[in-house]
Amino acid sequence: MGALDGILVLDLTRLLPGAAATQALAEAGAEVVKIEQPGQGDHARTLSPEVFARTNADKKSAAIDLKHPLGRQAMIDLSAHADIVVESFRPGVMQRLGLDYERLSADHPRLIVASITGYGQGGELAGLAGHDINYISIAGLLSLNAGAGGAPVIPGFQIADIAGGAMNAVNRILLALLERQRTGRGAHLDISMTGGLAPLLTLPLAVQSAAGAAPRPSEGMLTGRYACYNVYATRDGYVAVGALEAKFWIELCRRLGLDDLAAAQYDDRRQPEAKARLQAIFVQKGAEEWFAELRGSDCCLTPVRGLAEAAADRPPQAPPPPLGRHTDEVLHRAGYDEERIRHLRRSGAAA
């Protein structure tokens, strides 16, 4: 039994951020029903089947047209039995559909509605279109991820979508559930992917406050300035060293026969020398060899593994549900009988 066993979530989201959030809720035991457009479903089904499979494996699918009057009523009826509704439309869309928080919670004040958007429900950027690259750039993160020439480098993974959107939404939803236990009332959660990135800037902002200027790429303590927190080439790949504390650095130096560098951990004058000497040693063996040799010591050394290696230990997921597989089951849950369901299907409001 999961922590969220007995919690019903209606997932109106599309693509990655909302799907990842509700997948996390499903993995915690919640029953997640994905409400999809009849005929086409979530765009991710065809745009990126692999992503769709990874973020919708533990859900049910109900094909209901929210633009159809009967479909909208079905959503209202379903929400009366739900604990959480998660949506990721642009601000104002839910209101135009007649499915805004005020309407859905009118007869169900315990309902929690989480709205995930790029820039939040209000403000001058609220209606602006965007994707991960836009959110991390305007939030200040992209400027800190720069190459040797100083130009920003696009990360090979989604930061705003997952950290600012999905995980931020999960945290806020769990807090809202806890608050509901005390007050008996739900809430409308305004999840801004851009705003949710603020915690990732904690260290850079602290450095800026102390130094009076923003840290330049590769000059911060955790950006490769020091030999004790860096990446080194090996015979067949790379290893990452994170020996920030003195005890870890001392142990690494001891194991590599570099005891004379122990006292130079944060001596800027000796960093080029320290990096060169560590590099000369690490290139003599493979990354996994170094990991096997040093993992028993507190050296904070790990191999830089590729995706295939990193994913090797993950258990296979069940396939996502076909579009509309659970439409009848879900509508029965809302009190619809067979004749009413057939009427919805004939009208095109459900499939």
Secondary structure as GFF3:
##gff-version 3
##sequence-region A 1 351
A	DSSP	beta_strand	8	11	.	.	.	ID=ss1
A	DSSP	alpha_helix	16	27	.	.	.	ID=ss2
A	DSSP	beta_strand	31	36	.	.	.	ID=ss3
A	DSSP	alpha_helix	44	47	.	.	.	ID=ss4
A	DSSP	alpha_helix	49	55	.	.	.	ID=ss5
A	DSSP	beta_strand	60	63	.	.	.	ID=ss6
A	DSSP	alpha_helix	69	79	.	.	.	ID=ss7
A	DSSP	beta_strand	84	87	.	.	.	ID=ss8
A	DSSP	alpha_helix	93	97	.	.	.	ID=ss9
A	DSSP	alpha_helix	101	105	.	.	.	ID=ss10
A	DSSP	beta_strand	112	117	.	.	.	ID=ss11
A	DSSP	alpha_helix	132	138	.	.	.	ID=ss12
A	DSSP	three_ten_helix	142	144	.	.	.	ID=ss13
A	DSSP	pi_helix	160	167	.	.	.	ID=ss14
A	DSSP	alpha_helix	168	183	.	.	.	ID=ss15
A	DSSP	beta_strand	187	192	.	.	.	ID=ss16
A	DSSP	three_ten_helix	195	201	.	.	.	ID=ss17
A	DSSP	alpha_helix	202	211	.	.	.	ID=ss18
A	DSSP	beta_strand	229	233	.	.	.	ID=ss19
A	DSSP	beta_strand	238	242	.	.	.	ID=ss20
A	DSSP	alpha_helix	246	256	.	.	.	ID=ss21
A	DSSP	three_ten_helix	259	264	.	.	.	ID=ss22
A	DSSP	three_ten_helix	268	270	.	.	.	ID=ss23
A	DSSP	alpha_helix	271	282	.	.	.	ID=ss24
A	DSSP	alpha_helix	287	294	.	.	.	ID=ss25
A	DSSP	beta_strand	301	303	.	.	.	ID=ss26
A	DSSP	alpha_helix	307	311	.	.	.	ID=ss27
A	DSSP	alpha_helix	327	333	.	.	.	ID=ss28
A	DSSP	alpha_helix	338	347	.	.	.	ID=ss29
###
